[in-house]
């Protein structure tokens, strides 16, 4: 797998764990969990964007 996908999966998983802890115990941790999930999903969704843009320019 590409590094963006691995980082995306890792950040999403870490964010999900933090969000689960936040829901169960410490609600202020959602400030950290939700952005990690969003960034992780963005990395997975836009994984090959730069190669596509480079190919169109050439």
MIDOSE-1310 file (N, C-alpha, C; in nm, 2 decimals, decimal comma, always signed):
residues 58
xxxx	+0,08/-0,12/+0,00/+0,00/+0,00/+0,00/+0,09/+0,12/+0,00; +0,03/+0,23/-0,05/+0,10/+0,36/-0,05/+0,11/+0,42/+0,09; +0,20/+0,50/+0,11/+0,22/+0,56/+0,24/+0,10/+0,65/+0,28; +0,04/+0,72/+0,19/-0,08/+0,80/+0,22/-0,19/+0,71/+0,28
xxxx	-0,21/+0,60/+0,22/-0,31/+0,51/+0,27/-0,28/+0,45/+0,41; -0,16/+0,42/+0,43/-0,12/+0,37/+0,56/-0,13/+0,48/+0,66; -0,09/+0,60/+0,63/-0,10/+0,71/+0,73/-0,25/+0,74/+0,75; -0,33/+0,73/+0,64/-0,47/+0,76/+0,66/-0,54/+0,65/+0,75
xxxx	-0,51/+0,53/+0,73/-0,56/+0,42/+0,81/-0,52/+0,44/+0,96; -0,39/+0,47/+0,98/-0,34/+0,49/+1,11/-0,40/+0,61/+1,18; -0,41/+0,72/+1,12/-0,47/+0,84/+1,18/-0,62/+0,82/+1,21; -0,69/+0,75/+1,12/-0,83/+0,72/+1,14/-0,85/+0,63/+1,26
xxxx	-0,77/+0,53/+1,27/-0,78/+0,44/+1,38/-0,74/+0,51/+1,51; -0,64/+0,59/+1,52/-0,60/+0,66/+1,64/-0,71/+0,76/+1,68; -0,77/+0,83/+1,58/-0,88/+0,92/+1,60/-1,00/+0,85/+1,66; -1,03/+0,73/+1,60/-1,15/+0,65/+1,65/-1,13/+0,61/+1,79
xxxx	-1,01/+0,57/+1,83/-0,98/+0,52/+1,97/-1,00/+0,64/+2,06; -0,94/+0,76/+2,02/-0,95/+0,87/+2,11/-1,10/+0,92/+2,12; -1,17/+0,91/+2,01/-1,31/+0,95/+2,01/-1,39/+0,86/+2,10; -1,36/+0,73/+2,09/-1,43/+0,63/+2,18/-1,41/+0,66/+2,33
xxxx	-1,28/+0,69/+2,36/-1,25/+0,72/+2,50/-1,32/+0,85/+2,54; -1,33/+0,95/+2,44/-1,39/+1,07/+2,47/-1,54/+1,06/+2,50; -1,60/+0,97/+2,42/-1,75/+0,95/+2,44/-1,77/+0,88/+2,58; -1,68/+0,79/+2,62/-1,70/+0,71/+2,74/-1,66/+0,78/+2,86
xxxx	-1,55/+0,86/+2,86/-1,49/+0,91/+2,98/-1,46/+1,06/+2,98; -1,39/+1,11/+2,88/-1,34/+1,25/+2,88/-1,39/+1,32/+2,76; -1,50/+1,39/+2,76/-1,55/+1,45/+2,64/-1,46/+1,55/+2,57; -1,37/+1,62/+2,64/-1,29/+1,72/+2,58/-1,19/+1,66/+2,48
xxxx	-1,17/+1,53/+2,49/-1,08/+1,46/+2,39/-1,13/+1,46/+2,25; -1,26/+1,49/+2,23/-1,32/+1,50/+2,10/-1,25/+1,60/+2,01; -1,19/+1,70/+2,08/-1,12/+1,81/+2,01/-1,00/+1,75/+1,94; -0,94/+1,64/+1,99/-0,83/+1,58/+1,92/-0,87/+1,46/+1,83
xxxx	-0,97/+1,39/+1,87/-1,01/+1,27/+1,79/-1,08/+1,30/+1,66; -1,17/+1,39/+1,66/-1,24/+1,42/+1,53/-1,15/+1,48/+1,42; -1,06/+1,57/+1,45/-0,97/+1,61/+1,34/-0,88/+1,50/+1,29; -0,83/+1,41/+1,38/-0,75/+1,30/+1,33/-0,83/+1,21/+1,23
xxxx	-0,96/+1,19/+1,26/-1,04/+1,11/+1,18/-1,06/+1,18/+1,04; -1,08/+1,31/+1,04/-1,10/+1,38/+0,92/-0,98/+1,38/+0,83; -0,86/+1,41/+0,90/-0,74/+1,41/+0,82/-0,70/+1,27/+0,76; -0,73/+1,17/+0,84/-0,70/+1,03/+0,80/-0,79/+0,99/+0,68
xxxx	-0,92/+1,03/+0,68/-1,01/+1,00/+0,57/-0,97/+1,08/+0,45; -0,93/+1,21/+0,47/-0,89/+1,29/+0,36/-0,77/+1,23/+0,29; -0,67/+1,18/+0,36/-0,56/+1,11/+0,30/-0,60/+0,99/+0,22; -0,69/+0,92/+0,27/-0,74/+0,80/+0,19/-0,81/+0,84/+0,07
xxxx	-0,90/+0,94/+0,08/-0,98/+0,98/-0,04/-0,90/+1,04/-0,15; -0,80/+1,13/-0,11/-0,72/+1,20/-0,21/-0,58/+1,14/-0,23; -0,57/+1,01/-0,22/-0,44/+0,94/-0,22/-0,36/+0,96/-0,35; -0,41/+0,96/-0,47/-0,34/+0,96/-0,59/-0,36/+1,09/-0,67
xxxx	-0,40/+1,19/-0,60/-0,43/+1,32/-0,66/-0,31/+1,39/-0,73; -0,20/+1,39/-0,67/-0,08/+1,46/-0,73/-0,03/+1,39/-0,86; -0,04/+1,26/-0,87/+0,00/+1,19/-0,99/-0,10/+1,22/-1,11; -0,22/+1,23/-1,08/-0,32/+1,27/-1,18/-0,30/+1,41/-1,23
xxxx	-0,27/+1,50/-1,14/-0,25/+1,64/-1,18/-0,12/+1,65/-1,26; -0,02/+1,58/-1,22/+0,11/+1,58/-1,30/+0,09/+1,53/-1,44; +0,01/+1,42/-1,45/-0,01/+1,36/-1,58/-0,09/+1,45/-1,67; -0,18/+1,52/-1,62/-0,26/+1,62/-1,70/-0,17/+1,73/-1,75
xx	-0,08/+1,78/-1,67/+0,01/+1,89/-1,71/+0,11/+1,86/-1,82; +0,15/+1,73/-1,82/+0,25/+1,69/-1,92/+0,20/+1,66/-2,05
